[in-house]
């Protein structure tokens, strides 16, 4: 009796509590003259940078970064449709990674009250080591699901053993997804929770679970 080819898909998904939160803020200023705007935004950003440098030295944050000032100019329109005088704008993006949710919340509550600061939000993440380990676990489970399905199909037609021939990410075996359609979602999807500065000083953050997903296609022969 000839071998039978069986092609199946295996998926697995798990949710994990995040280990870190990346807080993002923007320092912003504007005015009729470029030089004073740049000077003011530097003054506004300096204590934030100094504070984060001190926190990093004390080990209360994981890391932080600050971009260079972005500067542009525009002539806005008023409600009557009249072009107004030139306005210069400047922004500096700052991010800080916390492993303590309470400390993150307190810091954002403090900086949200400062002049020129806009709170962008928080990105919840895993450490690289945890992410790599859990992605491997999820991928292994997805392959085991594929093996179990293929085995079930084989036994349904009176075959006892299955032998793997090909295993690949979804779409790489040349079928499944429609032409022109993207492949299945990547293994890791991170949830984001945004918080606007208008929420006031009593900011509360609930870390959102991170979803890890793996999907594979596998081809077996059944004998």
Beta strands, then each sheet from edge to edge (+ up, - down):
strand 1: 4-16
strand 2: 20-31
strand 3: 63-66
strand 4: 70-77
strand 5: 83-98
strand 6: 117-125
strand 7: 162-169
strand 8: 188-189
strand 9: 192-193
strand 10: 210-222
sheet 1: 1+ 10- 7+
sheet 2: 1+ 10- 8+
sheet 3: 3+ 5- 2+ 6- 9+
sheet 4: 3+ 5- 4+
end
